[in-house]
Amino acid sequence: MTPIILLVDDNAIQAATRRGVLLKTGRAVALATGAEMALEMLNDDALRESIGLVITDHLMPGINGPEFVERLREQLPSVPVIVLSGYPDVEPEYVGLNIVFRAKPIAPDHLIALTTSLLKPPLTKTA
C-alpha cells in the first residue's frame, strides 16, 4: 500500500494549491479543512493505517497546530509531520513533538522535495 498524505489546512485556496502540488509526488492526498476534521478522519482505521505523512497549518480555528499535533501523536506516534506557518517565531511551540517546521510561503519544488524525503518508500512483498 502506498502511503497517503494527510493535508490539514483551513484555507481553501492554499489547501487546493498544496494538494495539486502534492499530487505531483504520485501519492494520494486526503484533505481536511481543519484539525477537528483531521482527527475525525483518523477514526477510519483503514485511512489511519495508510497515512505516511501529515502536513498541517499552524494557525487554524478551534484546535491550533501544537494541540493538533499532540492529539495526532496519540494515534500516529511515528508518522512524519510537517508544520507550515507564516509565523516563523512559533516553531518553539512544537518542541518535543517531532515535527519538521517550515515557514510559509514554501516553494512547490521545496514542498515536493521535503515530502519525498520524509515519505518512506512503499513496502514491496517478496515471494
Protein Blocks (a to p, Z undefined) as FASTA:
>chain_A
ZZddddddfblklmmmmmmmmmmnopacdddfbfklmmmmmmpmklmmmpcbdcddfbdg
hiafklmmmmmmmmmmmbccddddfblklmmmmgoklpadddddddfklmmmmmmmmpcc
dddddZZ
